[in-house]
Amino acid sequence: MPQILSSSILRIDLDAIRANYRTIADRVAPACAGAVVKANGYGLGAERVAAALYREGCRAFFVARLVEADTLRAVLDADADIFVLNGLDPGAEPRCAGAGHIPVFNSSSQVAAWRGLAVARGVALPAALQLDSGMSRLGLPLAEAERLARDPAFAREVDLRLVTSHLACGDEPDHPANAAQLAAFAAGRALFPGVPASLANSGGSFLPEDFHGDIVRPGVALFGVDPGPAATGLRPVAALHARILQIREVAAGTGVGYGLDHVASDRQRLATIGIGYADGWPRNLGGVGRAWWNGVPLPIIGRVSMDSLTIDISDPRAAALAEGDLVELIGPSQSLADVARDAGTIPYEILTRLGARHARIFVEAGQSLDVGDRA
Ligand SMILES: *Cc1c(COP(=O)(O)O)cnc(C)c1O
């Protein structure tokens, strides 16, 4: 086993991602399942994640930005569609068309720019339309979609591949907005008969069948996060460990860390570990959160620094801990949801902030595929 020379290690279980994809795909069949891998695959590594999902049969990938689509194209075969959810920045149309990505248009001006390029080239260009069915974030109002649907030139200029919308409350199964959005989306998709339709994110994938349309767009559920209140049997994907840089014993009255915010009330054994807010570990977990070792909680004391934080390892069950050992931050003792709850945020934000400094280990078919920084 090579030794990993990094003070923090992020382990990404691609087998679990594939199993989660399969769980969702089986659940929504005969609808099919795409995958949302924006923001670098929710922080875990878009290329590895997308390639694993492709091997599991996924052929529709959704990212937010054009540059993210370029990254995926390099690792996916040509039969995979890559949708750019945020549409295109003005002027990016030729680059998108050249790369063969499918932009998802949210406004009439975005559509007009695409049609201009299609006319100039004398070909229909592939695109998707997002309709606003009630979230008021992105998407064409239904009246504008209706105007496009009635315009015969639109059908000549745009090869419409997908009609989409997005649920504001898909993670709350009983929220009345879900039925309202479903009804609005049904009216919108009816404007474009024969074009595949997509409404459901992770939460929507676990709503009743009529929410699934032709293709669902799960993101966070692929990464093992239950999208709603119910347990779904999804497997955890990410594990995070950090290394002890230094151990010290302090006497009662000793201040610890920036601002000396923590003052030892008694003799304490402390360990400083090599992870901080620059690694996406939330600064507001200072004095609140904990690391774990063999099921023993190790409270974070004082402020979280940029590159390190200090934990209390006075618990006698942690007596064996030594400099160089790894402690758990996300894993069997502390789920992503636990960390998010303690930090007052959602698992999405914890994942996507994890940052670039961790050594990453990708596990697929039981094998470690890649290890950053190793001896
Ligand atoms: C991010 C996003 C998704 C995926 O959402 P999850 O809640 O992570 O499943 C799906 N569709 C759109 C338009 C999105 O922006």
Ligand as a Chemical Component Dictionary entry (heavy atoms), coordinates in Angstrom:
data_LIG
# 
_chem_comp.id                   LIG 
_chem_comp.type                 NON-POLYMER 
_chem_comp.pdbx_formal_charge   0 
_chem_comp.three_letter_code    LIG 
# 
loop_
_chem_comp_atom.comp_id 
_chem_comp_atom.atom_id 
_chem_comp_atom.alt_atom_id 
_chem_comp_atom.type_symbol 
_chem_comp_atom.charge 
_chem_comp_atom.model_Cartn_x 
_chem_comp_atom.model_Cartn_y 
_chem_comp_atom.model_Cartn_z 
_chem_comp_atom.pdbx_ordinal 
LIG C1 C1 C 0 -28.785 21.260 -9.615  1  
LIG C2 C2 C 0 -29.938 20.926 -10.487 2  
LIG C3 C3 C 0 -30.463 19.622 -10.507 3  
LIG C4 C4 C 0 -30.031 18.558 -9.531  4  
LIG O1 O1 O 0 -30.548 18.860 -8.266  5  
LIG P1 P1 P 0 -30.410 17.844 -7.027  6  
LIG O2 O2 O 0 -31.268 18.453 -5.986  7  
LIG O3 O3 O 0 -28.964 17.851 -6.649  8  
LIG O4 O4 O 0 -30.859 16.524 -7.490  9  
LIG C5 C5 C 0 -31.437 19.320 -11.443 10 
LIG N1 N1 N 0 -31.890 20.265 -12.305 11 
LIG C6 C6 C 0 -31.431 21.534 -12.288 12 
LIG C7 C7 C 0 -31.992 22.523 -13.251 13 
LIG C8 C8 C 0 -30.464 21.915 -11.377 14 
LIG O5 O5 O 0 -30.029 23.180 -11.337 15 
# 
loop_
_chem_comp_bond.comp_id 
_chem_comp_bond.atom_id_1 
_chem_comp_bond.atom_id_2 
_chem_comp_bond.value_order 
_chem_comp_bond.pdbx_ordinal 
LIG C1 C2 SING 1  
LIG C2 C3 SING 2  
LIG C2 C8 DOUB 3  
LIG C3 C4 SING 4  
LIG C3 C5 DOUB 5  
LIG C4 O1 SING 6  
LIG O1 P1 SING 7  
LIG P1 O2 DOUB 8  
LIG P1 O3 SING 9  
LIG P1 O4 SING 10 
LIG C5 N1 SING 11 
LIG N1 C6 DOUB 12 
LIG C6 C7 SING 13 
LIG C6 C8 SING 14 
LIG C8 O5 SING 15 
# 
